[in-house]
Structure formats: C-alpha cells, structure tokens
Amino acid sequence: MTTLRRQAMAVLQQPDPTRKAAAARALPIEGDVGADEILEEPPGLPGRPARPRLVPPASLTQRAVGTPEGRAALLHALAHIEFNAIDLACDVVWRFHAMPVAFYRQWLNIAREEALHFELLREHLRGLGHDYGDFDAHNGLWEMAQKTRHDLLARLALVPRTLEARGLDAAPPIRDKLARVGDARGAEILSIILRDEVGHVAVGNHWYRVLCAERGLDPVTTYAELARVHGAPRLRGPFNLAARRAAGFAPEELQALEG
C-alpha cells in the first residue's frame, strides 16, 4: 500500500478535473503517512486540464452577476478557486516531510472537502448550461504555492492565512449577491464553503503558530516580513472579523487588519 503522502501527490498530478476531484474525495485519512520520506518532485506539477485558459487577473472579463452569463462566470471563478484548493492541500501533504501525523491527516481531510466544494459548484454551473473550463481563469493561488515551495512557514502564512482567508471575507457578500438574483442553490453552496473554510484556515493558523514557536519567531512580525518578501497581495476590507476570529486569528492580528 502506497503512503498517504504519495497518494496526495498522485491526486496533484491528475490533470482531469473529474478524476482529480473523485480521487481527492477518496483520499484515506488513516494509514501509513510516510511522514519522514523525502519525495522527489515529479515534472509537470500540478496536473491541469487544457481548459480553462489561464490569463493575468487584469485580463479577466468582468460580467454583471444579474445576467445568466455573469452568474455562470462567477460560479466558474469560484469553482476554479476550489479546484486549485485541492492541489494546494495535496501539495502541502506530499511536499513537506517530518511533520506530525496529525498535520497530514488534517490536510488530507481539507483536500477531500475542497473536492466536494468543486463538485458542488461544477454541478450547479452545469445546471446553467456551462462547465468548468468555459471561462478564462488566473493562476494566482498556484503562483503563491510556487513562491513558498521551499518553506512550510511561508506556505502556511501566505496561502491558508492570506489567500484562503480572503475567502472568509468574500463569501458572505457573494452569497448575498447570488441570493438577490434568485440563485438560492448558489447561495446555499457558498454557505457550505464558508463553514468549511473557517476550519481550513484554522488548521493553517494552528500549524503556523506551531512552527513560529519552534523557530522562536513572533507570529505577527514574522507574517508581515513573509508577506513583504514573497509579494503577498495587500489585504483590503471589509473583513469578516467573526469568521477570522473563529478561524483562530489573534486579537492583535485583527486589530492590525482594521488599522
């Protein structure tokens, strides 16, 4: 039986969206993690389909959500985020060795939940006459994963605690916007995603603080330095402070956001 970390790598390598999501949903949590094994990076990570076409964020067409095409484009953008989130969770599992077993089990579970989110959004998108790949998308999430591939502390600081935490802020207004245009199912899916993402960001927060403590680093000043060095996007409000608090952000971090 192959180790859990190798199984996560296989999901990451899979280019077909249907197969990737299904394989991620089927990832086991129990079994031999292979935590101490140093794995060589295979070529071609991550596995990607031919579509969607990846373009710079500024090149993406803005559409009004009140139109059928605009709503489909919004749901497609959300599905693309969740597709990337499968890869990000699997990449953390295989790439970084010698962490506690609980670390790997938590991220494997996150990969399974991200796959569910992708499937829910894709199914809803298909109900609107579209599918994943029909609209252009950008590669910002994976680009940050590449920037932080040599340092787990930076990865935790700038992916779950920055890029994914932005989803905590963005989900409620998107959910409300979908509800206003009569898309009750879309709003329901956003509520599911928001609920789960609080837990995902909390996992990132927990292990970020564990590593900071092990390295004798202050979490707040270290975060600011990592964000500067790796060119993390500047965080802009309004912030979902209740969700961020539930996800484990410290009071001083929330104060810094508001400041």
Order of alpha helices (4+ residues) and beta strands (2+ residues): alpha-alpha-alpha-alpha-alpha-alpha-alpha-alpha-alpha-alpha-alpha
